[in-house]
């Protein structure tokens, strides 16, 4: 049970780490700040980052990298991580608000 909780906490860590590594590989740095999102009446804790000044293509890579790393780990992780990663991916558009990775992809 404790291991499942720790495994679920890897989901946001993997997600944000993906953004951070992609930004470094694109020659930039990003900094994170804590923010509350909302999923209906429920508050959702989250980390957000400010978009670096990079080309449109690099911004797309950085924006995609969060879910890319998070979901790339799914086949290698336990059911708890798998369920949490899929739930995160599906719920993201509903709680992300203005600080939304998908805005940089379009």
Secondary structure, DSSP 4 states (H G I P E B T S, - for coil): -HHHHHHHHHHHHHHHHHHHHHHHHTT----EEEEEEEETTEEEEEEEEPPPS--HHHHHHHHHHHHHHHHHTGGGS-HHHHHHHHHHHHHHHHH-TTS-GGGGT-
